[in-house]
């Protein structure tokens, strides 16, 4: 298991949200490039970067794109320490995906663009989805929220290997569009359908715990991961995140024996509740 520190960007500023709520934001006044350098020096083998407004609005801002390029450049300069970078937030079109993969990013985290089409295949209509968006006081803008047609069919096998599908959960439902909307569908069934389409890397985030430092809900992750493995015979890769507050949370993950390849940690690092170097030295395995 690897320890994956998180960097959330909002107009090139490093921030953290509470349960994904944009009205409850903490800004840390830190330089993103300096944070990447610091994480690598402390032993990080992968860094998690998200454009928050991209996730919310379906389009990554140019200033966030520029900042991400600078962060990748810092990583490349520090080539003596290999560190992968995974980036997500607002990727809806195949050309966007190709562009970001061409920037030297190792993995892309894609959620809404891949999950929404699966909901249609699970007999949700566009009208059903629009109603759920309306309940969340968010307009269902088809042009912004829906990916380009047949986006999955346009991905070859090598591209799918570099896609981490984001399965954001809110209790027993799936969250979309920057977690502003929840769809009443069992996450493991969405994972099953995506495995059938050639995906095998998944990141599960507990949106009810993310940014709260209330501790990780190991039971929620266990239920989804175990059921997903029961529904498919393929080997799947799971990264989890949301609520990590102490070393005890990482201990609980290890002791659970869940097949987790990585855990994302954000606010607890910035609030100095845990020390990255200590976590890496104690828990990170090749």
Secondary structure, 3 states (H helix, E strand, C coil): CEEEEEEEEECCEEEEEECCEEEEEEECCCCHHHHHHHHHHCCCCEEEEEEHHHHHHCCCCHHHHHHHHHHHHHHHHCCCCCCEEEEECCCCCHHHHHHHHCCCCCEEEECHHHHHHHHHHCCCCHHHHHHHHHHCCCCCCHHHHCCCCCCHHHCCHHHHHCEEEEEEEECCEEEECCCCEEECCCHHHHHHHHHHCCCCEEEEEECCCCCCCCCCCHHHHHHHHHHHHHHCCCCCEEEEECCCCCHHHHHHHHHHCCCEEEEEECHHHHCCCCCHHHHHHHHCCC
